[in-house]
Amino acid sequence: MTALLAERAAEVVSAAQQLLTKRMGAPVKLSDPMELSGSGRTTVLRVRVSENAFSLPRTLIVKQVRGSAADRTTGGLAPGVASIDSAFLREAVSYQFTTALSREHRPGAYLIAHSLPDRLLVLSDLGDISRMTQVLQSGAEPVTRNGLMAFAQALGRMHAATVGREADFVALLRRVDVVHRVDGIAQQAEAAISEVPGMLQRELGIEVPGEIAERIVRGNRLFSAGRSRAFSPSDLCPDNVILNEEGARFLDYEWGGFRDATLDIAYALVSFPGCLCDFELSRERAQQMVEAWRSEVVGVWPALADDTVLAERILEARLIWVWLTTYWFLPADHTRIASAREHGLSVPRSEALINRWAALAEDARCTGDDAVGDFAEDVSAMLEERWGE
């Protein structure tokens, strides 16, 4: 750890000690900080609880976001601008909400203490972990398959446990600031509806048929309405999914909120559209993931027991994600491209877009949706022609 990082870690540890001491009513001493992750304004440390009069866990995770209400990008989920305070408030509220769930339904760490003025979270330590990125990058079987199944099952358990609790989440948001109820990804999806047709015309010479435009509008409603609403961490890129002895767990709730749950399972099927990923997911493996997810949620959404209904809803969610990834990465906008999370699965934007449209076309054909299949094939072919020159 460099001198600068050590100084920063000492400041974060001191703030966490004060917060825990105030909450517990007795001195708490933290030691041995180890930097885990963080970028820009965020510091994430694992610390050891060396002195406390209460039964705190032996190790904790401390996360602090620095700075004032300055603009920043949305942490790899998608290009865009959001207030750092808004992101922190939403994450704090999301941890409050999920901590109230039973242990078996909790999607990640639980919240031990937090300070809104200090932008500080103290969380439980999930222990020895493997990030989903590493698992997928290895390509080793059956580890990859088990990881993906654990991911799908964890999503389903979280969705089933949070159905009908949106009012609780909104009430927590209102306690901090009603303004921050705005879903930043939903806002970008709204912008994509109007902007992507012009992009496709300018960049590829493709006109968007009226039927497809209508389908996009309907798909966009999954963010704000939808028939299967449940809590979502929203940023489900592989770096934010970990695997431990309890299965898959999710990190980073800066955009946590309620939306149609089919968006979450489709996010993985589209190869994580907020990142420039290109993880090859066979149709058989994708279907296995969908079945693993469905087995957890069919009890609360019985309509999904119908294979046709399920396939149509998954295709609808895939379509809006591919539309959004086109909005983010088709233009040669270096700010947008640079904001995508880079890791071992990253590929050039050209490859990511071509493959996502091609996979959408294949899924639409298998579902019997020729309108989407034809359009997706045209876009994929024109992308190949443009970038293959």
Sequence and secondary structure as in RCSB ss.txt:
>XXXX:A:sequence
MTALLAERAAEVVSAAQQLLTKRMGAPVKLSDPMELSGSGRTTVLRVRVSENAFSLPRTLIVKQVRGSAADRTTG
GLAPGVASIDSAFLREAVSYQFTTALSREHRPGAYLIAHSLPDRLLVLSDLGDISRMTQVLQSGAEPVTRNGLMA
FAQALGRMHAATVGREADFVALLRRVDVVHRVDGIAQQAEAAISEVPGMLQRELGIEVPGEIAERIVRGNRLFSA
GRSRAFSPSDLCPDNVILNEEGARFLDYEWGGFRDATLDIAYALVSFPGCLCDFELSRERAQQMVEAWRSEVVGV
WPALADDTVLAERILEARLIWVWLTTYWFLPADHTRIASAREHGLSVPRSEALINRWAALAEDARCTGDDAVGDF
AEDVSAMLEERWGE
>XXXX:A:secstr
  HHHHHHHHHHHHHHHHHHHHHHTS  EEEEEEEEE  TTEEEEEEEEEE SS   SEEEEEEE SSS EE  T
TSSS  EEHHHHHHHHHHHHHHHHTS GGG  S  EEEEETTTTEEEEE   S EEHHHHHHH  TTHHHHHHHH
HHHHHHHHHHHHTT HHHHHHHHHHH GGGG  HHHHHHHHHHHHHHHHHHHHH     HHHHHHHHHHHHHHH 
 SSEEEE S   GGGEEEETTEEEE   TT EEEETHHHHHHHHTT TTBTB     HHHHHHHHHHHHHHHTTT
 GGGGSHHHHHHHHHHHHHHHHHHHHHHHSS  HHHHHTSB STTB  HHHHHHHHHHHHHHHHHHHT HHHHHH
HHHHHHHHHHHHT 
